[in-house]
Amino acid sequence: MLDALQIATTVIVGLMVGVEFSVAFVINPILAALPDDSGQQARSHGGRMLGAVMPVWYIGSLVLVAVWAAAGRSQEGVGLVVTAGALLIVSVIMSLLLLVPINNRGKTWTPENRPADWKEQTNRWDRYHYVRVAVIVAAFTLLVTALS
């Protein structure tokens, strides 16, 4: 049973990392290259879509890691799992304090109502997101290492 939990947790966290990595290094650069207001409109739509899914994914991943740490507390590598959980907590805190406020504004923007500094806010979100991606990649790496 613990093996299934470990594998499911690692897969779910890995998929989350893949989505967030893709947003940072594939999707957003593509959107930035779109003409006129298309990129901003696409980011607003993406903010609405992913903004609905990612909170559940982040919290669900954290819960799974916590269950893994508790269930495997006597196993070798549990320190890695606990550290991965701490990193996921950092990513959730970063999200709530830094990224979500910008995303909540950005998902309502249209070419008619966006603020004058919308590009600066978008760039700030991107910088915070790069750090968050690094944090969750580190957490995922620890989980994979704990499996071996």
N, C-alpha and C positions, 0 to 999 in steps of 0.2 A: 504493500500500500504506500509506504514511504517512497519507494522508487517511482511509482506513478505520479505522486505529488511533486517530486523533484523534477521529473521530466516535464510535466505539464507547466510547472512554474517557470522553468527555464525557457520553454517554448513561448509562453505568453509574454514574458519579459523580453525575450529576443525579438518577437514580432513587434512589440512596442518600440524597441530600440530601432528596428528597421524602418518603421513608419516615421519616427522622429528624425532619423538620419536622412531619410529621403526628403522630408520637408526641408531640412536645412541645406542639403547639398545638391538636390535635384529639382524639386518642385519650385521653391522660391527663386532660384536663379532663372528657371524657365519663365516664371511669371514676371520677373523683373525685365525680361527681354521682350515682352509683349508690347505692341504699340499702344499709344495713347493711354486711355484709362483702363484698358483691359486687365492689366496686371493688378491694379488696386482693387478692381471689382472681383477678380478671381480670389485674391487674398481675403476679401470680406466674406465671400461665399465659403472658402476653406475654413475661415475662422468660425463661422457658424456651424459647419458640418463637423469638423474635428473638435471644436469646443464642446460639442454635445457628447462625444464619444470618449475623448481622452481622460476626463476626470474619473470615469468608471474604470478605465484601463489602468491608470496610475494607482488608484486606491486598491483595485482588485489585485494588482501585482504586489503591492505592499502587503496586503492581507495574506496572499499565498506565501510570500517569503517569511512572514511572521509565523505562519502555521508550520512551514518547513523547519524553521529554527527551533520551534517548540517541540515538534515531533522528533526531530533529529538531534536533540540537545546532547545526547550521549555519544553521538557519532563524531568521527574525525571530520574536520572541515566546517563544523558549525560556526566557528569564528568568522569564516569567510562569508557565510550566509548572513550572520548578524551584521557584519560590516556592509554587505550589499543592501540589507534592509535600511541601515542608517543612511546610505547614499540615496536610496529611494525616498526616504523621508526628506532629505535635503532637496531632492528634485520636486517634491510636492510643495514644500515651503517656497522654493524659488518660483514655482508656477503661480502659487496663490499671491505672493507679494510682488512679483516682477512682471510675469508674462500675462496672467489673466486680466489685470486691469487694462493693459494695452490692447489685448485681444478683444475685450468687451467693447472698447471704444471702436476699434477697427472693423469689427463685424457689422457695424451699423453705417459705416461710411459709404457714401455714393460720391460720384464726381461733383454733385451739387452741394453736399453738406459736409464734406471732409474738411478738417482744419488745415490751416496754412502749413503747419509743421507735420503733416501726415507722413512725409518721407522720413523725417527724423525719428518719429515714433516707430515707424516700421523698421528702420535700421536698428533702433534700440532693442526692439523685440527680437530681431535676428541675432544680435550679439548675446543677449541673455539666453536665447535658444541654443546657440552654439555651446555655451557653458553647460546648459542642462543636458544636452546630448552627450557631452563628455562625461558628466556625472552618471548618466544611466548606462553608458557604454562600460564604464568602470564597474558598476553594479552587476551588469550582465556578465562581464569577464570573471568576476568573483564567483558568481553562481556556477558558471561553466567549470571553473577551477575546482569548486567544491564537489562537483560530480565526479571528478577524476581521482 
